[in-house]
Amino acid sequence: MMKYKVDGNNFCRVFELPIKFTEYLCFGGSHATTFKMVDWFNPVSDIPTAGCKKVDHDELVAELLPWLQQKKYLKPDQTYLVLCDFGMCFQFKKEQDGD
């Protein structure tokens, strides 16, 4: 169970990952990869003024996923990466109709 301390760093970005990554290995170098930023938001509510709040990774993801699943930018078979300034990250896909 991961816990994160959230204070002035309460910010997340959502990136659309490429459907296909390079097929070449990265030994001896790197390969440029384009991530498309599609959203940003403040994920944690009720942070006390001049204070901080501890949040649980699994609980926050469970709270955010239904909201993220309603976003208009989601595409079928596309993976999205959520990066938070306080160190948390997770990825998700659009739920298919009937899931």
Backbone as XML, in Angstrom:
<?xml version="1.0"?>
<chain id="A" units="angstrom">
  <residue number="1" name="MET">
    <atom name="N" x="0.849" y="-1.173" z="0.000"/>
    <atom name="CA" x="0.000" y="0.000" z="0.000"/>
    <atom name="C" x="0.900" y="1.244" z="0.000"/>
  </residue>
  <residue number="2" name="MET">
    <atom name="N" x="0.923" y="1.957" z="-1.116"/>
    <atom name="CA" x="1.742" y="3.167" z="-1.231"/>
    <atom name="C" x="0.956" y="4.371" z="-0.720"/>
  </residue>
  <residue number="3" name="LYS">
    <atom name="N" x="1.623" y="5.186" z="0.081"/>
    <atom name="CA" x="1.047" y="6.438" z="0.571"/>
    <atom name="C" x="1.873" y="7.590" z="0.023"/>
  </residue>
  <residue number="4" name="TYR">
    <atom name="N" x="1.209" y="8.667" z="-0.338"/>
    <atom name="CA" x="1.882" y="9.846" z="-0.877"/>
    <atom name="C" x="1.497" y="11.073" z="-0.066"/>
  </residue>
  <residue number="5" name="LYS">
    <atom name="N" x="2.459" y="11.931" z="0.157"/>
    <atom name="CA" x="2.226" y="13.196" z="0.844"/>
    <atom name="C" x="1.923" y="14.252" z="-0.219"/>
  </residue>
  <residue number="6" name="VAL">
    <atom name="N" x="0.745" y="14.846" z="-0.145"/>
    <atom name="CA" x="0.316" y="15.834" z="-1.130"/>
    <atom name="C" x="0.166" y="17.181" z="-0.436"/>
  </residue>
  <residue number="7" name="ASP">
    <atom name="N" x="0.890" y="18.170" z="-0.932"/>
    <atom name="CA" x="0.739" y="19.528" z="-0.402"/>
    <atom name="C" x="0.648" y="20.467" z="-1.600"/>
  </residue>
  <residue number="8" name="GLY">
    <atom name="N" x="1.652" y="21.287" z="-1.849"/>
    <atom name="CA" x="1.632" y="22.192" z="-2.989"/>
    <atom name="C" x="1.892" y="21.502" z="-4.310"/>
  </residue>
  <residue number="9" name="ASN">
    <atom name="N" x="2.135" y="20.208" z="-4.269"/>
    <atom name="CA" x="2.448" y="19.442" z="-5.473"/>
    <atom name="C" x="1.231" y="18.674" z="-5.996"/>
  </residue>
  <residue number="10" name="ASN">
    <atom name="N" x="0.041" y="19.200" z="-5.803"/>
    <atom name="CA" x="-1.222" y="18.545" z="-6.144"/>
    <atom name="C" x="-1.565" y="18.780" z="-7.617"/>
  </residue>
  <residue number="11" name="PHE">
    <atom name="N" x="-0.861" y="18.088" z="-8.515"/>
    <atom name="CA" x="-1.105" y="18.286" z="-9.935"/>
    <atom name="C" x="-0.818" y="16.990" z="-10.677"/>
  </residue>
  <residue number="12" name="CYS">
    <atom name="N" x="-1.680" y="16.637" z="-11.627"/>
    <atom name="CA" x="-1.501" y="15.447" z="-12.456"/>
    <atom name="C" x="-1.665" y="15.806" z="-13.919"/>
  </residue>
  <residue number="13" name="ARG">
    <atom name="N" x="-0.968" y="15.045" z="-14.759"/>
    <atom name="CA" x="-1.077" y="15.183" z="-16.203"/>
    <atom name="C" x="-1.432" y="13.822" z="-16.781"/>
  </residue>
  <residue number="14" name="VAL">
    <atom name="N" x="-2.253" y="13.830" z="-17.844"/>
    <atom name="CA" x="-2.633" y="12.596" z="-18.523"/>
    <atom name="C" x="-2.014" y="12.617" z="-19.917"/>
  </residue>
  <residue number="15" name="PHE">
    <atom name="N" x="-1.280" y="11.545" z="-20.239"/>
    <atom name="CA" x="-0.630" y="11.428" z="-21.542"/>
    <atom name="C" x="-1.200" y="10.245" z="-22.301"/>
  </residue>
  <residue number="16" name="GLU">
    <atom name="N" x="-1.413" y="10.439" z="-23.595"/>
    <atom name="CA" x="-1.800" y="9.350" z="-24.483"/>
    <atom name="C" x="-0.506" y="8.709" z="-24.976"/>
  </residue>
  <residue number="17" name="LEU">
    <atom name="N" x="-0.347" y="7.425" z="-24.703"/>
    <atom name="CA" x="0.867" y="6.722" z="-25.104"/>
    <atom name="C" x="0.781" y="6.285" z="-26.566"/>
  </residue>
  <residue number="18" name="PRO">
    <atom name="N" x="1.914" y="6.166" z="-27.214"/>
    <atom name="CA" x="1.893" y="5.675" z="-28.596"/>
    <atom name="C" x="1.323" y="4.261" z="-28.653"/>
  </residue>
  <residue number="19" name="ILE">
    <atom name="N" x="0.613" y="3.960" z="-29.701"/>
    <atom name="CA" x="0.063" y="2.612" z="-29.851"/>
    <atom name="C" x="1.189" y="1.610" z="-30.063"/>
  </residue>
  <residue number="20" name="LYS">
    <atom name="N" x="2.223" y="2.032" z="-30.777"/>
    <atom name="CA" x="3.347" y="1.143" z="-31.042"/>
    <atom name="C" x="4.647" y="1.872" z="-30.737"/>
  </residue>
  <residue number="21" name="PHE">
    <atom name="N" x="5.493" y="1.223" z="-29.959"/>
    <atom name="CA" x="6.812" y="1.769" z="-29.661"/>
    <atom name="C" x="7.810" y="1.226" z="-30.675"/>
  </residue>
  <residue number="22" name="THR">
    <atom name="N" x="8.974" y="1.805" z="-30.686"/>
    <atom name="CA" x="10.027" y="1.347" z="-31.584"/>
    <atom name="C" x="10.337" y="-0.129" z="-31.357"/>
  </residue>
  <residue number="23" name="GLU">
    <atom name="N" x="10.757" y="-0.800" z="-32.378"/>
    <atom name="CA" x="11.094" y="-2.217" z="-32.269"/>
    <atom name="C" x="12.569" y="-2.419" z="-31.967"/>
  </residue>
  <residue number="24" name="TYR">
    <atom name="N" x="13.328" y="-1.347" z="-31.930"/>
    <atom name="CA" x="14.767" y="-1.446" z="-31.716"/>
    <atom name="C" x="15.100" y="-1.382" z="-30.232"/>
  </residue>
  <residue number="25" name="LEU">
    <atom name="N" x="16.147" y="-2.078" z="-29.827"/>
    <atom name="CA" x="16.602" y="-2.043" z="-28.445"/>
    <atom name="C" x="17.310" y="-0.728" z="-28.163"/>
  </residue>
  <residue number="26" name="CYS">
    <atom name="N" x="17.347" y="-0.337" z="-26.914"/>
    <atom name="CA" x="17.941" y="0.941" z="-26.512"/>
    <atom name="C" x="19.375" y="0.803" z="-26.014"/>
  </residue>
  <residue number="27" name="PHE">
    <atom name="N" x="20.023" y="-0.319" z="-26.258"/>
    <atom name="CA" x="21.402" y="-0.483" z="-25.806"/>
    <atom name="C" x="22.286" y="0.555" z="-26.478"/>
  </residue>
  <residue number="28" name="GLY">
    <atom name="N" x="23.069" y="1.258" z="-25.675"/>
    <atom name="CA" x="24.002" y="2.233" z="-26.217"/>
    <atom name="C" x="23.371" y="3.543" z="-26.637"/>
  </residue>
  <residue number="29" name="GLY">
    <atom name="N" x="22.114" y="3.774" z="-26.279"/>
    <atom name="CA" x="21.469" y="5.034" z="-26.657"/>
    <atom name="C" x="20.001" y="5.023" z="-26.290"/>
  </residue>
  <residue number="30" name="SER">
    <atom name="N" x="19.275" y="5.888" z="-26.927"/>
    <atom name="CA" x="17.846" y="5.980" z="-26.635"/>
    <atom name="C" x="17.094" y="6.260" z="-27.933"/>
  </residue>
  <residue number="31" name="HIS">
    <atom name="N" x="15.774" y="6.141" z="-27.859"/>
    <atom name="CA" x="14.908" y="6.416" z="-29.002"/>
    <atom name="C" x="13.856" y="7.429" z="-28.555"/>
  </residue>
  <residue number="32" name="ALA">
    <atom name="N" x="13.687" y="8.463" z="-29.332"/>
    <atom name="CA" x="12.669" y="9.476" z="-29.022"/>
    <atom name="C" x="11.282" y="8.846" z="-29.125"/>
  </residue>
  <residue number="33" name="THR">
    <atom name="N" x="10.434" y="9.165" z="-28.182"/>
    <atom name="CA" x="9.056" y="8.685" z="-28.166"/>
    <atom name="C" x="8.145" y="9.879" z="-27.909"/>
  </residue>
  <residue number="34" name="THR">
    <atom name="N" x="7.097" y="9.991" z="-28.682"/>
    <atom name="CA" x="6.173" y="11.107" z="-28.530"/>
    <atom name="C" x="4.996" y="10.699" z="-27.652"/>
  </residue>
  <residue number="35" name="PHE">
    <atom name="N" x="4.810" y="11.441" z="-26.572"/>
    <atom name="CA" x="3.652" y="11.280" z="-25.702"/>
    <atom name="C" x="2.780" y="12.512" z="-25.923"/>
  </residue>
  <residue number="36" name="LYS">
    <atom name="N" x="1.502" y="12.315" z="-26.066"/>
    <atom name="CA" x="0.582" y="13.431" z="-26.297"/>
    <atom name="C" x="-0.135" y="13.750" z="-24.983"/>
  </residue>
  <residue number="37" name="MET">
    <atom name="N" x="0.067" y="14.968" z="-24.446"/>
    <atom name="CA" x="-0.630" y="15.347" z="-23.212"/>
    <atom name="C" x="-2.065" y="15.725" z="-23.571"/>
  </residue>
  <residue number="38" name="VAL">
    <atom name="N" x="-3.031" y="15.069" z="-22.912"/>
    <atom name="CA" x="-4.437" y="15.279" z="-23.240"/>
    <atom name="C" x="-5.244" y="15.901" z="-22.102"/>
  </residue>
  <residue number="39" name="ASP">
    <atom name="N" x="-4.672" y="15.972" z="-20.899"/>
    <atom name="CA" x="-5.451" y="16.501" z="-19.771"/>
    <atom name="C" x="-4.510" y="16.836" z="-18.622"/>
  </residue>
  <residue number="40" name="TRP">
    <atom name="N" x="-4.986" y="17.634" z="-17.697"/>
    <atom name="CA" x="-4.281" y="17.926" z="-16.455"/>
    <atom name="C" x="-5.325" y="18.337" z="-15.426"/>
  </residue>
  <residue number="41" name="PHE">
    <atom name="N" x="-5.022" y="18.085" z="-14.157"/>
    <atom name="CA" x="-6.006" y="18.359" z="-13.105"/>
    <atom name="C" x="-5.342" y="18.274" z="-11.739"/>
  </residue>
  <residue number="42" name="ASN">
    <atom name="N" x="-6.055" y="18.752" z="-10.724"/>
    <atom name="CA" x="-5.656" y="18.627" z="-9.321"/>
    <atom name="C" x="-6.449" y="17.449" z="-8.748"/>
  </residue>
  <residue number="43" name="PRO">
    <atom name="N" x="-5.788" y="16.345" z="-8.417"/>
    <atom name="CA" x="-6.503" y="15.124" z="-8.050"/>
    <atom name="C" x="-6.992" y="15.030" z="-6.606"/>
  </residue>
  <residue number="44" name="VAL">
    <atom name="N" x="-6.390" y="15.775" z="-5.697"/>
    <atom name="CA" x="-6.700" y="15.599" z="-4.277"/>
    <atom name="C" x="-7.445" y="16.830" z="-3.775"/>
  </residue>
  <residue number="45" name="SER">
    <atom name="N" x="-8.602" y="16.589" z="-3.189"/>
    <atom name="CA" x="-9.388" y="17.697" z="-2.634"/>
    <atom name="C" x="-9.153" y="17.806" z="-1.136"/>
  </residue>
  <residue number="46" name="ASP">
    <atom name="N" x="-9.606" y="18.893" z="-0.573"/>
    <atom name="CA" x="-9.575" y="19.114" z="0.884"/>
    <atom name="C" x="-8.176" y="19.098" z="1.483"/>
  </residue>
  <residue number="47" name="ILE">
    <atom name="N" x="-7.214" y="19.700" z="0.793"/>
    <atom name="CA" x="-5.882" y="19.840" z="1.384"/>
    <atom name="C" x="-5.918" y="21.074" z="2.270"/>
  </residue>
  <residue number="48" name="PRO">
    <atom name="N" x="-5.547" y="20.938" z="3.547"/>
    <atom name="CA" x="-5.593" y="22.089" z="4.440"/>
    <atom name="C" x="-4.619" y="23.183" z="3.989"/>
  </residue>
  <residue number="49" name="THR">
    <atom name="N" x="-5.004" y="24.430" z="4.203"/>
    <atom name="CA" x="-4.125" y="25.553" z="3.881"/>
    <atom name="C" x="-2.839" y="25.415" z="4.678"/>
  </residue>
  <residue number="50" name="ALA">
    <atom name="N" x="-1.720" y="25.581" z="4.009"/>
    <atom name="CA" x="-0.386" y="25.463" z="4.626"/>
    <atom name="C" x="-0.194" y="24.109" z="5.293"/>
  </residue>
  <residue number="51" name="GLY">
    <atom name="N" x="-0.839" y="23.088" z="4.748"/>
    <atom name="CA" x="-0.692" y="21.748" z="5.309"/>
    <atom name="C" x="-0.512" y="20.733" z="4.209"/>
  </residue>
  <residue number="52" name="CYS">
    <atom name="N" x="-0.698" y="19.492" z="4.567"/>
    <atom name="CA" x="-0.588" y="18.429" z="3.575"/>
    <atom name="C" x="-1.607" y="17.349" z="3.903"/>
  </residue>
  <residue number="53" name="LYS">
    <atom name="N" x="-1.783" y="16.457" z="2.965"/>
    <atom name="CA" x="-2.712" y="15.348" z="3.133"/>
    <atom name="C" x="-2.017" y="14.093" z="2.621"/>
  </residue>
  <residue number="54" name="LYS">
    <atom name="N" x="-2.143" y="12.995" z="3.340"/>
    <atom name="CA" x="-1.580" y="11.724" z="2.878"/>
    <atom name="C" x="-2.678" y="10.962" z="2.147"/>
  </residue>
  <residue number="55" name="VAL">
    <atom name="N" x="-2.335" y="10.458" z="0.965"/>
    <atom name="CA" x="-3.305" y="9.721" z="0.168"/>
    <atom name="C" x="-2.767" y="8.331" z="-0.148"/>
  </residue>
  <residue number="56" name="ASP">
    <atom name="N" x="-3.670" y="7.384" z="-0.267"/>
    <atom name="CA" x="-3.339" y="6.010" z="-0.610"/>
    <atom name="C" x="-3.459" y="5.838" z="-2.126"/>
  </residue>
  <residue number="57" name="HIS">
    <atom name="N" x="-2.457" y="5.225" z="-2.733"/>
    <atom name="CA" x="-2.422" y="5.040" z="-4.185"/>
    <atom name="C" x="-3.679" y="4.346" z="-4.701"/>
  </residue>
  <residue number="58" name="ASP">
    <atom name="N" x="-3.990" y="3.172" z="-4.164"/>
    <atom name="CA" x="-5.122" y="2.389" z="-4.669"/>
    <atom name="C" x="-6.458" y="3.108" z="-4.479"/>
  </residue>
  <residue number="59" name="GLU">
    <atom name="N" x="-6.613" y="3.778" z="-3.357"/>
    <atom name="CA" x="-7.863" y="4.504" z="-3.095"/>
    <atom name="C" x="-8.023" y="5.677" z="-4.058"/>
  </residue>
  <residue number="60" name="LEU">
    <atom name="N" x="-6.946" y="6.416" z="-4.304"/>
    <atom name="CA" x="-7.036" y="7.563" z="-5.204"/>
    <atom name="C" x="-7.276" y="7.112" z="-6.640"/>
  </residue>
  <residue number="61" name="VAL">
    <atom name="N" x="-6.624" y="6.050" z="-7.073"/>
    <atom name="CA" x="-6.863" y="5.526" z="-8.430"/>
    <atom name="C" x="-8.325" y="5.091" z="-8.561"/>
  </residue>
  <residue number="62" name="ALA">
    <atom name="N" x="-8.852" y="4.394" z="-7.563"/>
    <atom name="CA" x="-10.250" y="3.951" z="-7.598"/>
    <atom name="C" x="-11.207" y="5.141" z="-7.658"/>
  </residue>
  <residue number="63" name="GLU">
    <atom name="N" x="-10.831" y="6.234" z="-7.041"/>
    <atom name="CA" x="-11.661" y="7.446" z="-7.064"/>
    <atom name="C" x="-11.565" y="8.160" z="-8.412"/>
  </residue>
  <residue number="64" name="LEU">
    <atom name="N" x="-10.387" y="8.191" z="-9.008"/>
    <atom name="CA" x="-10.172" y="8.931" z="-10.252"/>
    <atom name="C" x="-10.633" y="8.190" z="-11.505"/>
  </residue>
  <residue number="65" name="LEU">
    <atom name="N" x="-10.535" y="6.869" z="-11.525"/>
    <atom name="CA" x="-10.836" y="6.123" z="-12.754"/>
    <atom name="C" x="-12.240" y="6.346" z="-13.308"/>
  </residue>
  <residue number="66" name="PRO">
    <atom name="N" x="-13.305" y="6.304" z="-12.503"/>
    <atom name="CA" x="-14.631" y="6.548" z="-13.079"/>
    <atom name="C" x="-14.733" y="7.934" z="-13.729"/>
  </residue>
  <residue number="67" name="TRP">
    <atom name="N" x="-14.109" y="8.926" z="-13.116"/>
    <atom name="CA" x="-14.116" y="10.287" z="-13.664"/>
    <atom name="C" x="-13.320" y="10.337" z="-14.964"/>
  </residue>
  <residue number="68" name="LEU">
    <atom name="N" x="-12.138" y="9.709" z="-14.979"/>
    <atom name="CA" x="-11.321" y="9.690" z="-16.185"/>
    <atom name="C" x="-12.001" y="8.929" z="-17.319"/>
  </residue>
  <residue number="69" name="GLN">
    <atom name="N" x="-12.738" y="7.875" z="-17.000"/>
    <atom name="CA" x="-13.413" y="7.085" z="-18.030"/>
    <atom name="C" x="-14.492" y="7.873" z="-18.767"/>
  </residue>
  <residue number="70" name="GLN">
    <atom name="N" x="-14.930" y="8.997" z="-18.223"/>
    <atom name="CA" x="-15.950" y="9.827" z="-18.858"/>
    <atom name="C" x="-15.367" y="10.866" z="-19.815"/>
  </residue>
  <residue number="71" name="LYS">
    <atom name="N" x="-14.059" y="10.967" z="-19.877"/>
    <atom name="CA" x="-13.414" y="11.997" z="-20.688"/>
    <atom name="C" x="-13.637" y="11.745" z="-22.180"/>
  </residue>
  <residue number="72" name="LYS">
    <atom name="N" x="-13.889" y="12.820" z="-22.919"/>
    <atom name="CA" x="-14.179" y="12.748" z="-24.362"/>
    <atom name="C" x="-12.952" y="12.384" z="-25.190"/>
  </residue>
  <residue number="73" name="TYR">
    <atom name="N" x="-11.748" y="12.628" z="-24.669"/>
    <atom name="CA" x="-10.539" y="12.366" z="-25.450"/>
    <atom name="C" x="-10.160" y="10.883" z="-25.519"/>
  </residue>
  <residue number="74" name="LEU">
    <atom name="N" x="-10.785" y="10.032" z="-24.715"/>
    <atom name="CA" x="-10.425" y="8.614" z="-24.694"/>
    <atom name="C" x="-10.757" y="7.933" z="-26.020"/>
  </residue>
  <residue number="75" name="LYS">
    <atom name="N" x="-9.822" y="7.105" z="-26.471"/>
    <atom name="CA" x="-9.996" y="6.347" z="-27.715"/>
    <atom name="C" x="-9.899" y="4.859" z="-27.393"/>
  </residue>
  <residue number="76" name="PRO">
    <atom name="N" x="-10.667" y="4.026" z="-28.101"/>
    <atom name="CA" x="-10.569" y="2.576" z="-27.878"/>
    <atom name="C" x="-9.149" y="2.072" z="-28.154"/>
  </residue>
  <residue number="77" name="ASP">
    <atom name="N" x="-8.722" y="1.095" z="-27.415"/>
    <atom name="CA" x="-7.415" y="0.436" z="-27.589"/>
    <atom name="C" x="-6.227" y="1.372" z="-27.374"/>
  </residue>
  <residue number="78" name="GLN">
    <atom name="N" x="-6.452" y="2.502" z="-26.760"/>
    <atom name="CA" x="-5.381" y="3.464" z="-26.475"/>
    <atom name="C" x="-5.060" y="3.387" z="-24.984"/>
  </residue>
  <residue number="79" name="THR">
    <atom name="N" x="-3.779" y="3.459" z="-24.633"/>
    <atom name="CA" x="-3.366" y="3.452" z="-23.229"/>
    <atom name="C" x="-3.014" y="4.866" z="-22.809"/>
  </residue>
  <residue number="80" name="TYR">
    <atom name="N" x="-3.413" y="5.232" z="-21.598"/>
    <atom name="CA" x="-3.158" y="6.559" z="-21.042"/>
    <atom name="C" x="-2.320" y="6.424" z="-19.779"/>
  </residue>
  <residue number="81" name="LEU">
    <atom name="N" x="-1.398" y="7.338" z="-19.618"/>
    <atom name="CA" x="-0.495" y="7.354" z="-18.471"/>
    <atom name="C" x="-0.778" y="8.610" z="-17.653"/>
  </residue>
  <residue number="82" name="VAL">
    <atom name="N" x="-1.030" y="8.432" z="-16.364"/>
    <atom name="CA" x="-1.268" y="9.553" z="-15.452"/>
    <atom name="C" x="-0.023" y="9.716" z="-14.582"/>
  </residue>
  <residue number="83" name="LEU">
    <atom name="N" x="0.592" y="10.891" z="-14.651"/>
    <atom name="CA" x="1.773" y="11.214" z="-13.845"/>
    <atom name="C" x="1.412" y="12.345" z="-12.891"/>
  </residue>
  <residue number="84" name="CYS">
    <atom name="N" x="1.647" y="12.134" z="-11.614"/>
    <atom name="CA" x="1.318" y="13.134" z="-10.595"/>
    <atom name="C" x="2.601" y="13.740" z="-10.038"/>
  </residue>
  <residue number="85" name="ASP">
    <atom name="N" x="2.571" y="15.027" z="-9.769"/>
    <atom name="CA" x="3.752" y="15.718" z="-9.249"/>
    <atom name="C" x="4.205" y="15.168" z="-7.899"/>
  </residue>
  <residue number="86" name="PHE">
    <atom name="N" x="3.317" y="14.519" z="-7.155"/>
    <atom name="CA" x="3.694" y="13.988" z="-5.847"/>
    <atom name="C" x="4.228" y="12.561" z="-5.926"/>
  </residue>
  <residue number="87" name="GLY">
    <atom name="N" x="4.484" y="12.064" z="-7.146"/>
    <atom name="CA" x="5.170" y="10.788" z="-7.319"/>
    <atom name="C" x="4.306" y="9.614" z="-7.743"/>
  </residue>
  <residue number="88" name="MET">
    <atom name="N" x="3.009" y="9.757" z="-7.694"/>
    <atom name="CA" x="2.125" y="8.656" z="-8.063"/>
    <atom name="C" x="1.975" y="8.595" z="-9.583"/>
  </residue>
  <residue number="89" name="CYS">
    <atom name="N" x="1.843" y="7.389" z="-10.108"/>
    <atom name="CA" x="1.548" y="7.221" z="-11.531"/>
    <atom name="C" x="0.734" y="5.947" z="-11.722"/>
  </residue>
  <residue number="90" name="PHE">
    <atom name="N" x="-0.043" y="5.922" z="-12.782"/>
    <atom name="CA" x="-0.784" y="4.721" z="-13.166"/>
    <atom name="C" x="-1.204" y="4.871" z="-14.614"/>
  </residue>
  <residue number="91" name="GLN">
    <atom name="N" x="-1.556" y="3.753" z="-15.218"/>
    <atom name="CA" x="-2.060" y="3.801" z="-16.581"/>
    <atom name="C" x="-3.414" y="3.136" z="-16.652"/>
  </residue>
  <residue number="92" name="PHE">
    <atom name="N" x="-4.170" y="3.484" z="-17.700"/>
    <atom name="CA" x="-5.494" y="2.920" z="-17.867"/>
    <atom name="C" x="-5.871" y="2.936" z="-19.338"/>
  </residue>
  <residue number="93" name="LYS">
    <atom name="N" x="-6.910" y="2.195" z="-19.672"/>
    <atom name="CA" x="-7.476" y="2.170" z="-21.016"/>
    <atom name="C" x="-8.952" y="2.511" z="-20.916"/>
  </residue>
  <residue number="94" name="LYS">
    <atom name="N" x="-9.523" y="2.936" z="-22.029"/>
    <atom name="CA" x="-10.950" y="3.210" z="-22.084"/>
    <atom name="C" x="-11.715" y="1.908" z="-21.904"/>
  </residue>
  <residue number="95" name="GLU">
    <atom name="N" x="-12.712" y="1.944" z="-21.048"/>
    <atom name="CA" x="-13.549" y="0.767" z="-20.883"/>
    <atom name="C" x="-14.382" y="0.602" z="-22.142"/>
  </residue>
  <residue number="96" name="GLN">
    <atom name="N" x="-14.479" y="-0.618" z="-22.624"/>
    <atom name="CA" x="-15.278" y="-0.903" z="-23.805"/>
    <atom name="C" x="-16.748" y="-1.042" z="-23.393"/>
  </residue>
  <residue number="97" name="ASP">
    <atom name="N" x="-17.658" y="-0.738" z="-24.303"/>
    <atom name="CA" x="-19.084" y="-0.898" z="-24.014"/>
    <atom name="C" x="-19.352" y="-2.345" z="-23.615"/>
  </residue>
  <residue number="98" name="GLY">
    <atom name="N" x="-20.063" y="-2.517" z="-22.521"/>
    <atom name="CA" x="-20.372" y="-3.853" z="-22.033"/>
    <atom name="C" x="-19.374" y="-4.367" z="-21.003"/>
  </residue>
  <residue number="99" name="ASP">
    <atom name="N" x="-18.284" y="-3.644" z="-20.765"/>
    <atom name="CA" x="-17.291" y="-4.052" z="-19.755"/>
    <atom name="C" x="-17.788" y="-3.691" z="-18.369"/>
  </residue>
</chain>
